[in-house]
Amino acid sequence: MHNLVRKDWKCDWTEKQKKVFKELKKRFTKEPVLAAPDLDLRKRIKVDVLDYIIGKVLFMECENRQQRLVAYLSKSLNKTEKNYEIHDKEMLVVIKGLENWKYLLEDAKFKFKI
């Protein structure tokens, strides 16, 4: 999916892309994907780093201890960031997650995990 939004991607809409699109549409419209944030519940940030992209996900622990997805973000790394060592990329994604969700984490009732 990441390659589909690149400037240099040539549009080649085949049955494979059509099938994937229909499956994504089905999953996104079948049930609520994101939970509304609640400052009184425990939060957890999960991060992932690849050579060219970073991703972060914010979860909330509900009453039944089930993790519900609150927000997610991904970002392509720029030329400079792509040259970072892996531990620097990991720190970058943690910092970006904290910056993005500062308003949800600052006044949280519980400490959150990363």
GUSE-58956 format. One record per residue (C-alpha): chain; x, z, y. Coordinates in pm, whole numbers. Example, Ala and Ser with C-alpha at 12.3 -4.5 7.8 and 13.67 -1.06 7.14 Angstrom:
<nodes>
NODE chain     xx     zz     yy
NODE     A   1230    780   -450
NODE     A   1367    714   -106
</nodes>
This chain:
<nodes>
NODE chain     xx     zz     yy
NODE     A      0      0      0
NODE     A    286     77    236
NODE     A    406   -283    221
NODE     A     64   -413    327
NODE     A    107   -283    682
NODE     A    453   -425    743
NODE     A    494   -695   1008
NODE     A    678   -931    776
NODE     A    427   -901    488
NODE     A    273  -1230    387
NODE     A    -98  -1198    317
NODE     A   -148  -1272    -51
NODE     A   -490  -1132   -146
NODE     A   -513  -1170   -523
NODE     A   -740  -1014   -784
NODE     A   -489   -730   -820
NODE     A   -517   -635   -451
NODE     A   -894   -675   -462
NODE     A   -919   -442   -763
NODE     A   -697   -176   -601
NODE     A   -894   -199   -275
NODE     A  -1227   -153   -456
NODE     A  -1090    149   -645
NODE     A   -962    310   -325
NODE     A  -1292    244   -149
NODE     A  -1480    401   -439
NODE     A  -1262    713   -439
NODE     A  -1273    759    -62
NODE     A  -1649    728    -42
NODE     A  -1752    910   -361
NODE     A  -1688   1270   -252
NODE     A  -1531   1448     44
NODE     A  -1160   1375     46
NODE     A  -1062   1620    320
NODE     A  -1178   1978    359
NODE     A  -1250   2121    702
NODE     A   -968   2358    799
NODE     A  -1042   2731    794
NODE     A   -793   2958    973
NODE     A   -889   3251    750
NODE     A   -772   3083    427
NODE     A   -419   3050    291
NODE     A   -237   2723    363
NODE     A     43   2534    190
NODE     A    246   2235    305
NODE     A    393   2002     44
NODE     A    651   1743    146
NODE     A    813   1443    -17
NODE     A   1104   1224     88
NODE     A   1205    876    -24
NODE     A   1485    660    111
NODE     A   1259    490    365
NODE     A    947    706    405
NODE     A    847   1071    442
NODE     A    516   1227    346
NODE     A    350   1562    400
NODE     A     26   1718    280
NODE     A   -155   2028    406
NODE     A   -361   2217    147
NODE     A   -596   2513    188
NODE     A   -668   2765    -87
NODE     A  -1044   2812   -129
NODE     A  -1229   3113   -270
NODE     A  -1191   2996   -629
NODE     A   -812   2957   -571
NODE     A   -856   2580   -585
NODE     A   -631   2381   -350
NODE     A   -829   2156   -113
NODE     A   -669   1877     88
NODE     A   -696   1934    463
NODE     A   -463   1667    607
NODE     A   -191   1426    509
NODE     A     60   1210    693
NODE     A    330    961    606
NODE     A    584    788    825
NODE     A    839    513    778
NODE     A   1186    622    873
NODE     A   1360    437   1154
NODE     A   1709    288   1111
NODE     A   1884    607   1220
NODE     A   1671    834   1001
NODE     A   1729    612    696
NODE     A   2099    698    722
NODE     A   2038   1075    710
NODE     A   2161   1267    409
NODE     A   1878   1372    174
NODE     A   1884   1737    288
NODE     A   1849   1622    650
NODE     A   1554   1399    555
NODE     A   1393   1696    381
NODE     A   1436   1912    691
NODE     A   1299   1629    907
NODE     A    976   1612    707
NODE     A    933   1991    720
NODE     A    981   1992   1099
NODE     A    740   1699   1144
NODE     A    479   1876    930
NODE     A    507   2193   1137
NODE     A    482   1992   1459
NODE     A    180   1794   1338
NODE     A    -17   2094   1214
NODE     A    103   2359   1458
NODE     A   -254   2414   1584
NODE     A   -372   2495   1229
NODE     A    -81   2720   1136
NODE     A     -6   2924   1451
NODE     A   -308   3153   1438
NODE     A   -346   3157   1061
NODE     A   -448   3489    907
NODE     A   -193   3453    623
NODE     A    165   3330    608
NODE     A    181   2975    480
NODE     A    410   2822    221
NODE     A    616   2505    241
</nodes>
